Amino acid sequence: MSDRDTDFGAFLAGFVLGGLAGAVTALLLAPQSGEETRLQIHDKSIELKDKATETAEEYRVRADEFSKQAKVRADEYIASTQQVLEKQLERVQSSKAETEEVLADQEAAEEAIEDALEEVDEDAEESTT
């Protein structure tokens, strides 16, 4: 947006300087009295000021519209990113739950094997005594 500000500033400066140069040239070449020339310079300066104000206002309105559009796009991006992250979180939580179930089953199987081995050891001791 900095380039746009610079471009607009250059445009506005060129617009004002061109207008002033044209007005001064026209006034110097026109055969009129000093009072008429001063009045004409005054009128032209007011006209140029009004045009510059109008141009600046148009630029401000366009900048506001751009800002609003950028905010809408940012909000949409944030919402879509949040949805993706929520889905990923659900997947991770589901995977965690499945892993915990597998680990619990594995621990139960290990305990069952240990119990079976203990029973075998006890049976072997009983049969040898």
C-alpha positions, 0 to 999 in steps of 0.5 A, spaced: 500 500 500 506 504 500 507 504 493 499 506 492 500 512 497 507 514 493 503 514 486 497 518 489 502 523 492 506 524 485 499 524 482 496 529 486 503 534 486 503 533 478 495 535 478 496 541 483 503 544 479 500 543 472 494 546 474 498 552 477 502 552 471 497 553 466 493 558 470 499 562 471 501 562 464 494 564 462 493 569 467 500 572 464 498 572 457 491 575 458 490 582 457 487 584 464 488 589 470 491 587 476 485 587 480 482 582 475 488 578 475 488 577 482 481 575 482 482 570 477 488 567 481 483 567 487 478 564 484 482 559 480 486 557 487 479 555 490 477 551 484 484 547 485 483 546 492 476 544 491 479 539 486 484 536 490 480 535 496 475 531 492 481 527 489 483 526 496 476 524 499 475 519 493 482 516 495 480 515 502 473 512 500 477 507 496 482 506 501 476 504 506 473 500 501 480 496 500 481 495 508 474 493 509 475 487 503 482 485 506 478 485 513 473 480 510 478 476 506 482 475 513 476 473 517 474 468 512 481 465 512 481 465 519 475 461 519 477 456 514 483 455 518 480 454 524 475 449 521 481 445 518 485 445 525 479 443 529 478 437 524 486 435 525 484 436 533 479 431 532 483 426 528 489 427 533 484 426 539 481 420 536 488 417 534 490 418 541 484 414 544 485 408 539 492 408 541 490 408 549 485 402 547 491 398 544 496 399 549 490 397 554 489 391 551 496 390 550 497 391 558 491 386 559 494 381 554 501 381 558 498 381 565 494 374 562 501 371 560 504 373 566 498 370 570 498 364 566 506 363 567 505 364 574 500 358 574 504 354 570 510 355 575 505 353 581 503 347 577 510 345 576 512 346 583 506 342 586 508 336 581 515 336 584 513 336 591 
